[in-house]
Amino acid sequence: MDMEPEVTPQPTVESPEFSEPAGRKPLELLRDTEGLLRRQTIETLTPVLPQPLATRLEAASTVAETSLQELAEIDLDEISDAELQPARIFMGLTFVGLGALLLLFLLLYLTTLRPELSPVEQIQQYWYQYIWFVCIGVTGMFMLGREAMRPQPEARIEQEEEAEGQDLRI
């Protein structure tokens, strides 16, 4: 009686080949998906809505169609890091401002509609919202800090050096 198990070699299984994804760009997918959903919604709502509102809805749909077509023509690979810098700064400032505004609204709510609560009770009951709003602001500060520490593109550095050189000549 042999106590050692027999090792049977397992056949190698080849992974099935998957079809290649379509070479469509993300903005084209957005245009097509949004257009399909928008057209279906308009076809459903148009018979129900009053005529003036239905014509406005169809006019807005054509404007959206042209805007999405313009977006689909943008090549995302050609957008440089320097061109995205203002958008990143704007988003960081938006998060900071939104966090501050939400904190202000929370404090306004607590002082006007819940004056019977002491500050400790306010924190006990609304700590979750307070933490969320602070985190939104801190996220914006991180975004701004990351952008401030990002190295400047070489083109800007060369332009600044040329400007400094011209200032010294004058």
C-alpha positions in Angstrom: 0.0 0.0 0.0 1.5 3.2 -1.2 0.8 6.3 1.0 2.2 8.9 -1.4 -0.3 10.6 -3.6 0.2 10.3 -7.3 0.7 13.6 -9.1 -1.2 13.9 -12.3 -0.1 16.7 -14.6 -2.8 19.2 -15.2 -3.4 20.1 -18.8 -2.6 23.7 -19.5 -5.7 25.7 -20.4 -5.2 28.5 -22.9 -7.0 31.7 -22.1 -9.8 32.5 -24.6 -9.1 35.3 -26.9 -11.4 38.3 -26.3 -12.5 40.6 -29.0 -10.6 43.8 -29.2 -12.4 46.8 -27.8 -13.8 49.3 -30.3 -11.4 52.1 -31.1 -13.9 54.7 -30.0 -12.9 57.6 -27.9 -14.5 58.2 -24.5 -16.1 61.5 -25.6 -17.6 59.8 -28.6 -19.1 57.2 -26.3 -20.4 59.9 -24.1 -22.0 61.7 -27.0 -23.6 58.5 -28.3 -24.9 57.3 -25.0 -26.2 60.6 -23.9 -27.8 61.2 -27.3 -29.6 57.9 -27.2 -31.0 58.5 -23.7 -31.9 62.1 -24.5 -33.7 61.2 -27.7 -35.7 58.4 -25.9 -36.6 60.8 -23.1 -37.8 63.5 -25.5 -39.8 61.1 -27.5 -41.5 60.0 -24.3 -42.1 63.5 -22.9 -43.1 65.4 -26.1 -46.7 64.0 -26.4 -47.3 64.7 -22.7 -46.0 68.2 -22.4 -47.8 71.4 -23.5 -46.7 72.5 -27.0 -44.6 75.5 -26.1 -42.7 73.5 -23.5 -42.2 70.6 -26.0 -40.7 72.9 -28.6 -38.3 74.4 -26.1 -37.3 70.9 -25.0 -36.6 69.9 -28.6 -34.6 73.2 -29.2 -32.5 72.5 -26.1 -31.9 68.9 -27.4 -30.5 70.3 -30.7 -28.2 72.6 -28.8 -27.0 69.7 -26.6 -26.5 67.6 -29.8 -24.2 70.3 -31.3 -22.3 70.8 -28.0 -21.7 67.1 -27.6 -20.6 66.8 -31.2 -18.0 69.6 -30.6 -16.9 67.7 -27.4 -16.5 64.4 -29.3 -14.1 66.1 -31.8 -11.6 66.9 -29.0 -8.6 64.6 -28.9 -7.8 63.9 -25.3 -4.3 62.7 -26.1 -3.4 66.2 -27.4 -4.3 68.0 -24.2 -1.1 68.9 -22.3 -0.5 69.1 -18.6 0.0 72.8 -18.8 -3.5 73.3 -20.4 -5.1 71.4 -17.5 -3.5 73.5 -14.8 -6.2 76.2 -14.6 -8.9 73.5 -14.4 -7.1 71.8 -11.5 -6.7 75.1 -9.6 -10.4 75.9 -10.3 -11.5 72.5 -8.9 -9.4 72.9 -5.8 -10.8 76.3 -5.1 -14.3 74.9 -5.8 -13.8 72.2 -3.2 -12.5 74.7 -0.6 -15.3 77.1 -1.2 -18.0 74.4 -1.2 -16.7 73.0 2.1 -16.7 76.5 3.7 -20.1 77.3 2.3 -21.6 74.0 3.6 -20.0 74.6 7.0 -21.6 78.1 7.0 -25.0 76.7 6.1 -24.7 74.1 8.9 -23.8 76.7 11.5 -26.6 78.9 10.2 -29.1 76.0 10.5 -27.9 75.2 14.0 -28.1 78.8 15.3 -31.5 79.7 13.7 -33.5 76.5 13.7 -31.9 74.6 16.6 -31.1 77.3 19.2 -32.1 75.0 22.1 -29.0 72.9 21.5 -25.8 73.8 23.3 -22.6 73.7 21.3 -21.7 70.3 22.7 -25.1 68.9 21.8 -24.8 70.4 18.3 -21.5 68.6 17.8 -22.9 65.4 19.2 -25.9 65.4 16.8 -24.3 66.9 13.7 -20.7 65.7 13.9 -21.1 63.5 10.8 -22.1 66.5 8.6 -19.4 68.6 10.2 -16.7 66.1 9.4 -18.0 65.7 5.8 -17.8 69.4 5.1 -14.4 69.8 6.7 -13.1 66.9 4.5 -14.4 68.5 1.4 -12.5 71.7 2.2 -9.4 69.7 3.1 -9.6 67.8 -0.2 -9.6 71.1 -2.0 -6.6 72.3 0.0 -4.8 69.0 -1.0 -5.6 69.7 -4.6 -4.2 73.2 -4.5 -1.1 72.1 -2.6 -0.5 69.3 -5.1 -0.8 71.9 -7.9 1.5 74.3 -6.2 4.2 71.6 -5.8 3.9 70.4 -9.4 7.0 71.3 -11.4 6.4 74.0 -14.0 6.6 73.1 -17.6 9.8 74.0 -19.3 8.2 76.5 -21.7 7.1 78.7 -18.8 10.5 78.5 -17.2 12.1 79.6 -20.5 9.7 82.5 -20.9 10.3 83.7 -17.3 14.1 83.5 -17.9 13.8 85.5 -21.1 11.6 88.1 -19.4 14.1 88.4 -16.5 16.9 88.8 -19.1 15.0 91.6 -20.8 14.4 93.4 -17.5 18.1 93.4 -16.8 18.9 95.0 -20.1 16.6 97.9 -19.6 
